């Protein structure tokens, strides 16, 4: 349950960022739900996740996704799609996007933030997850 609470808080924060300086509340046009293990990932082991995007009635919709890893030094690194060398940049999908990450041994003990940016129905949501790869 804790991870779902985190996702809801991130979505609410993203809605306020999308609203910008406007005093009017942001219009929520779609839902984005992250499903990932609650535990921190182990190095050299696949860490599976999925993001489901639906309209407000719960129907799957078309969207695009961009994924980055933010390191503690401020670097932003694109995430490759599965075993390919293709980065996940404005990758189109409908309904649920599934993938996995593998963290190298050099990342052990560092706090990394995984950031997924989802665009659909003319709106944008940012979902983040902080992980610390373990041996």
C-alpha positions in Angstrom: 0.0 0.0 0.0 2.8 2.4 0.7 4.0 2.5 -2.9 0.4 3.3 -4.1 0.3 6.2 -1.6 3.6 7.4 -3.0 2.3 7.3 -6.6 -0.9 9.2 -5.6 1.2 11.9 -3.9 3.5 12.2 -6.9 0.5 12.5 -9.3 -1.0 15.2 -7.1 2.3 17.1 -7.1 2.6 16.6 -10.9 -0.9 18.1 -11.3 0.1 21.2 -9.4 3.3 21.5 -11.5 1.3 21.2 -14.7 -1.1 23.9 -13.5 1.9 26.3 -13.2 1.4 29.8 -11.8 -2.3 29.6 -12.5 -4.6 29.9 -9.5 -7.1 27.6 -11.1 -6.9 23.9 -10.2 -5.3 21.6 -12.8 -7.7 19.5 -14.8 -6.9 15.8 -14.3 -7.6 14.1 -17.7 -6.1 10.6 -17.0 -4.7 8.3 -14.3 -1.3 6.8 -14.3 -0.5 4.0 -11.8 3.0 2.6 -11.2 3.4 -1.0 -10.1 6.8 -1.9 -8.9 8.4 -4.0 -6.1 8.4 -2.3 -2.7 11.9 -3.5 -2.0 15.0 -1.8 -3.4 16.4 -3.6 -6.4 19.4 -6.0 -6.3 22.3 -5.3 -8.7 22.4 -7.4 -11.8 18.9 -8.7 -11.3 15.9 -7.6 -13.4 13.6 -5.1 -11.6 10.2 -5.3 -13.3 7.7 -2.5 -13.4 4.6 -1.4 -15.2 2.6 1.8 -15.7 -1.1 1.7 -16.5 -2.7 4.7 -18.1 -6.5 5.0 -18.2 -9.1 7.7 -18.7 -11.2 8.8 -15.7 -13.7 6.0 -16.4 -10.9 3.3 -16.2 -10.6 2.6 -19.9 -7.1 2.2 -21.3 -5.9 5.1 -23.5 -3.0 5.8 -25.9 -0.1 7.6 -24.3 3.7 8.2 -24.7 6.3 7.5 -22.0 9.8 8.8 -21.4 12.0 7.3 -18.7 15.1 8.7 -17.1 17.3 7.9 -14.1 18.5 10.8 -12.0 21.8 10.1 -10.2 22.9 11.8 -6.9 25.3 14.1 -8.8 22.5 15.6 -10.8 23.1 13.6 -14.0 20.1 12.5 -16.1 20.4 9.2 -18.0 17.9 7.8 -20.5 16.5 4.3 -19.7 16.9 1.7 -22.4 13.9 -0.4 -23.4 14.6 -4.0 -22.1 17.7 -5.5 -23.6 17.8 -3.1 -26.6 20.0 0.0 -26.9 16.9 2.1 -27.7 16.1 4.7 -25.1 12.5 5.1 -23.8 11.9 8.6 -25.3 8.3 9.4 -26.3 7.6 5.7 -26.7 4.0 5.1 -27.7 1.8 2.5 -26.0 -1.9 1.9 -25.1 -3.1 0.9 -21.6 -0.1 -0.7 -19.9 3.6 -0.2 -20.5 5.8 -3.0 -19.1 9.6 -3.1 -18.8 12.5 -3.9 -16.5 15.7 -2.3 -15.3 19.0 -3.9 -14.4 21.2 -1.9 -12.0 25.0 -2.3 -12.4 27.3 -3.1 -9.4 28.6 0.4 -9.5 25.2 1.8 -8.6 25.2 -0.2 -5.3 24.3 2.0 -2.3 23.5 5.2 -4.3 20.1 6.8 -4.1 18.7 6.9 -7.7 15.4 8.4 -8.8 13.6 6.8 -11.7 11.4 9.3 -13.5 8.6 8.4 -15.9 6.9 11.2 -17.9 3.6 10.2 -19.4 1.7 12.3 -21.9 -1.8 11.6 -23.0 -5.0 13.6 -23.8 -3.0 16.8 -24.0 -1.8 16.5 -20.4 1.4 15.3 -18.7 2.1 13.4 -15.5 5.4 12.6 -13.9 5.8 9.5 -11.7 8.9 9.1 -9.7 10.4 6.3 -7.6 13.5 6.5 -5.4 15.6 3.3 -5.2 18.9 2.3 -3.6 20.4 -0.8 -5.4 21.5 -3.4 -2.9 24.2 -6.2 -3.3 
